[in-house]
């Protein structure tokens, strides 16, 4: 479909139905305008390599929110996450010169040549690209180019005009959304879209670990690639167990939102690193590499020795790991029960069980994991303040709600479940403290990284 045809198609009834499924019916008008802008300006991304009559493709990859499993994946634990309606979207045209040109909003343009001057593949990691989008593009192309099997090993160039509304620094994984967008573009343009969500998730992780230079796990990529609520068991890291679950909060008259407390993530590297390090030190105390290889009772039976050798915090963080794993199982079961409930009463009961577990997860992160503020910056406790105010809101309004730290912690966002009819009051209350726009309501999206075919 060329540029003119695609612009007309954006306004069709079929497009409205597709956009409603991806973003929610209330977002259709804004989504149309966003895609029209991307289509109208696609020619600017490659004036020397653009065809007005050439085929254009639309791609979308969602952000994700962590529902349970706070800091468990790095010790081969269990997590529950869900993709959201906020996404990284792109309009793309295939190129014939092995160059990837990627434009995204006001960010600097990215141009990566996948071959050297002789035409041979140029896909080795480049130290000067570490930490950049260029590194991700080259790493994904390298992984796909080396692939065997049904998807083949073909890669090539393209021009992409992209725009992301996944809030950076909010724990919604804008980085994984970008990776899954790039993976799905390469896959659909050069491998007929044959790669599974797990395969493109593993490709994104490969690129981030080996080219971008960040030792991330796989939770974010799997969730953004697959879509919906996703329970993941990392006990076998190379082949995690994945269960996709439908999660319709709006049908139960609740909203899920994140609150940006405005805290800075600068100088928090040591805080983040201390969590997996202390958990793994507890595992090493018992001759294991990660806590996922142990049982809680083993640690409890030697609590005195662990305290003496490693200190209290390593013991407490280990207990959080084991309890959080059990909560993931229970929360997954509650969502399954909620989905299959035959009556509104049964659905509501399942939701209340789920919300109780969300609160337990939040309390455990606060008390045992201890990632709600940095001990080196005790004056900055935005997450603690947001959690305390949210709990106060529930008490004052006699509401059944839930809240927890969201993502890595120490600074950034909390997650809150609010009855729909109380969202206006909650937004006013919280934004009165943290500023206009601090509250972002999320919609669970059932579709992961995808080519949007109109």
N, C-alpha and C positions, 0 to 999 in steps of 0.2 A: 504494500500500500504506500503510495507516494505522499509527499507532504500535503498537497491539496486534498487528496482523498481522506487522509487521516484527520485533518482539521474538521472536515464535514462529519466524519464518523464520531468524533468526540461528543457531538450534540445529539447523537441518536439515542433512542430508547434502550437499545441493547447496551450501549456504553453506560447509561445510568444504572442499569441492573448490575453490571460488573463492578462499577465504582461503589455502589451501595454495599456489595458483598465484601469489598476490600476495606472500605473506609467508614461505612455507616451512612445511612440515608441523609443525615444532617450535613454531611461533608461534600455532597455531590457538586454543588455550585463551585466551591473553592477548588476542588480537584480538577474540574473542567478548566478553570482558568489557569491553574498550574500547568496542566499538560499542554494547553494551547500556547502558553508562553514558551515552553520547552520546544515544542514543534516549530513555532515561528522563528526561533533563534538557532535552530540546529545548524543551519548553513554557515553560521558564523564560526562554528568550531573547526571547520575545514574548508575554507573558501577555495582552496586549490584542489580539493578532493571530494567535492560534494556534487551529487546529481539531483536536480529538482524532481526528476522522474524515478529516482532510485527508491528502493524499498526502505521504509522506516520501521523500526521496531520499538515497542514500549516495554520497559522492564521496571519491576518494583521489588524491593526487599525491605521487610519490616524491621523495626527495632524490637526489643524484647524487654520484658519486666520479669525479675526474679520473684517467684511466689513463695518459695521455701528452699532450704538448702543453703543457708548463708555460710559461705566459706567451707564447703564440704567437698566440692569437686576435686580440688587439688590433692586431697588425701583419699581419692577413689571412693567417694561417698555418693550420696543420692541427692538429686535436685529436682525441683519443680519450677518450671518457667513458662512464659507465654509470650507469643508474638503480639504486637500491638499495631494499631492503625497508623501510627506515625511511621514514615518510611523514607527510604532513599529511592527516588524515581529517576528514570533516565529515558530519553529518546535517543535512539542509536541508529547509525547507518554503517554498514560494512564497508571496509576499505580494501584496496588491492595492493597496498604498499607495506604491509607488516608494521604499520605505525598505529599505536593506540593514542588517541587524543581525547583527553577527559577534562571537561569543564564542569565546575560545580559552584553555582552561585557566585559569591565574591571571592572565593578562594583562587589562588594562582592557578593558571592552566597547567595541566600535566601532559607531557608528551614523551612517550616511550617507544623507541625503535627496537623491535624484537629480533632484528637481524643486524649483523655487522656489514661493513661495506662490500664484502664479498658475497653477501646473501646467506651466509651461514647463521644458524640460530645464535643469538646473543642473550642467553638466559641464565647466566651465572650470577650469584649475588654480587652486588656492587657496594662496597663499604660507604661510598658517598651518598647512596640512596637510602641507607638505613633510617628508619623512622619516618618514611615518606610514602605517599600514595604510589609513587613510581616503583618502590620496592614491592608493594603488594601486587601491582600489575605484572611485574616481571616474575614474581614468585608463582602467581597463579598460572601464568602462561607456561612457566617451566614445568609445573606439576602436570598440567593438562598435556603439554607436549610430550612428556615422558610416559603418558598413560597407555595402558594396554587394554585389550578387551573390546566390549561392544561400543564404548564411547570413542574408541580410537585415540589418536594422539595429535589431532590437528589443532592448530591455533592460527591466529591471524589478526590483522588490524581492524580497528573500528574507530568511529568518532562518536562520542557520547556527550550529550548536554544533560546534566543531572542537577537535581535540587533535593536536598534533604531537609525534612522537618523533624528528624529525630534529635531531640534536644541534647547538645553536647554536654558532658559532665554531669548528666542526670541519672546515670546508671541504666540507661535504656539501650546501651551498646550501639552507638552510632558507628563504631569501628567495624563490628561484625556485620551490620547492615550494609556498609560499603563493600566489605569483602564478598558477601553473598550476592550483591548486585553485580559485581565484576565477574564472579564465578558463573552466574547464570547467563550473563551476556556472552562470555566465551563459549559456554556450553551450547547455547541455542544457535549461535551464529555458525559454529564450526563442528558441532557434534550432534546436531538434531535434537538437542535437549534430552539426551539419553541418561545423563548422570542423575543418580538418586540424591535426595537431600543430604544423606550421610556422606556421600562421596564429595559433594561440593563443600560441606562443612569441614571435612578433613583437609580438603585443598586450602580453604581459607586459613585454617590453623597452621598448616605447613608454611604458607606464605608469611604469616605473622611471626611464627617462631624463627624461621630460617632466613628470611629476607628483611622483614621489618625490624626484627630484633627484639620482640617482646615474647616472653615465655608464657603465653596465655593457655588456658584450658580449652575445652571443646563445647561447653554449655551454651555460650552465646551463639556460636555458629550453627549448632544443631537447631536451636530454637528459631533463629531467623530463617534458616533454610526450610524447616518443616512446616511451621505455622501451628496455630492453636495452642492449647495448653499441652506441655510436654513433660512427662516424667522420665528422668534419665538416671540410670544406675551405671556408675563408672567403675564398678568393681573389676570389670575387664576393660581396661582403658582403650585397647585397640579395637574392641567390638562392644561398645556400650549397649545396654538394653534400653530401648526407647519405646515409650507408650504415649500415643497421642490421644488427647481427651478434649471433648467439646466443653467449653466453659462460657456460658451465657449469663453474665451477672445482671445485665439489664432486665432479663426475663424474671429475675428474682427481686427487682426493684432496688438494686444496689449499684453504686458506681465505684470504680477503682481509680484512684488518682495518685500522683506523686507530688510531693511538696519540695520545692527547691529552697533549701535554707540559706543559700548564698555563700556557703563556706568554700574556702579555697582548698584545692587538692595539692597545692604546692608544698613541698617539704614533708610529704606524708609517705614517701617510699619506704622508709624504715618501719613505719607502723604497719603498712600492708604486708611487707615481707616477714614481719615477726609472727604473723598468724600461721602460715604454712610451716615456717621454720620451727615454731614451738610445738605444733602438732606432730611434725615429723621427728622432733627430738624425743617426744614421748613414745612414739612408735619404736624408735631406735633403742630406747631403754629396754624394750622387750625383744630386741633383735629383729624388728620388722622395719620396712622402709616407709610405710604409711599406716595411718590409723585404720584404714579400710581392711587391713589384714588382722585386726584385733577385735576382741569383744569387750564391751564396756566392763563386764565383771572382772576381767583380767586386770584392767587398770585400777578399778576400785579396790580390789583385793591387795594391791600394792600401793595404795594412795600415799601412805606415810613415806615410803621409799621414793616415790616419784616427786613428792614435795621437796624432800631433802636434796635430791639430785638436780631437779630442774626448776624448782620454785612453784608457787601456788598457781600462777597464771597459766603455765603449760598444762597443769592438771585440769583447771577449770575449762580451758579451751578444748581439751580432749573430751571432757564430759559433754560440752556443747555439741561436738561432732556426732557422738553416738546418739544423743537425744534428738538432734535435728534430722538425722537419717530416719529415725522412727516416725518423726512428724511428717516427713515427705511421704512416707507410705500411708499414713493415716489421712493426710490431706488429699492424696491421690484417690484413696478409697471414697472420701467424702464427695469429691467432684464426680466420680463415676456414679455414686448413689444419687447425686443431684440431677445428673443427666437422665437417668432412667426412671426417676420418680414419677409415679402415676398420678399423684395429686399435688396441688399447691402446698398443702400442709407438709407432705413428705419432702418436697423440694426445699421448703423453708427450714425444716429440721436439719437436713443435710448441710445447708448453707451455714446455719448457726454452729454446727459442729466444726465446719471448716474455719469459720471466723474465730472460734475459740482457739484453734490450733495456730492461726496466724498470730494471735496475741501471745501465745506461748513462745512462738518463734522469736517475736520481738523482745520479749522479756529475757529469753536465753541469750540473744545477741547483746543485750544491754548488760546483763549480770555476769554471764560466763565467758562469752567470746570477747566482750569489752571492746567493741569497735564503734561506739557511739560518739566518742570524742578522742582526740589525741592526748595522751598523758603529757606530752611535751608542750601542749597549748591548752591548758585547762580553762583559760578565759574564753575560748571559742567553743561553745557547746550548742551549736544551732540544731543538730539532730536531736539532742536531749530535749531542748526547748520545744521543738515541733512535736515530739512524741508526748511530752507532758501536757502541752496545750490541747493536743488532739484527744487525749484521755480525759482531760477536763471538759472538753466539748461534749463527749459522750455522756459523762456524768450529769452535766447541767441540763442536757436535753433528754436525759433518760433514753438513750439510744443504744442499740446493740450494733457496735461497729468494731473495727480492728485496725491496728497500726503496727508497723515494724520498720526497722532500719532497712534501707533499700540499697542493694549492691555492696560494694566494698566497705562502705562506712567511713568513720572518722570525720568526714565532712561530706556535704552534698545533700542527698535527698532521703525522705522517708516515704513509705507507701501507706495509704489509708483506704479503707473500705467504708463508704458512707452511704446511708439510705438516700435514694434519689431525691426524695422530697426535702432532704436536709442539705443538699449540696450547695445551694445558694447561701445559706447561713454559714456553712463551714468555710466556703471560699472567702466570704467577707471577714470572718473571724481570723483566719490564718493569714490572709493577705494584709490585714491590718497590722500584722507584726512583721511579716517577711517581704511585703511589697506586692504591688500589682503584678499579676502573671505568675506568682509563685506556685499556684495550684494548677496542675495539668490533668484533666480527666482523660483516662485511657480507655480505648475500646479493644477488646480481645479480637484479634484477626485470625481466622481459621486457615488462611493461605500464607505460605511462606514465600521465599524468593521465586519469582515467576515472570515469564513473559506474558504481558497483558495483551491478549489477542482480541481485538474489537471486531 
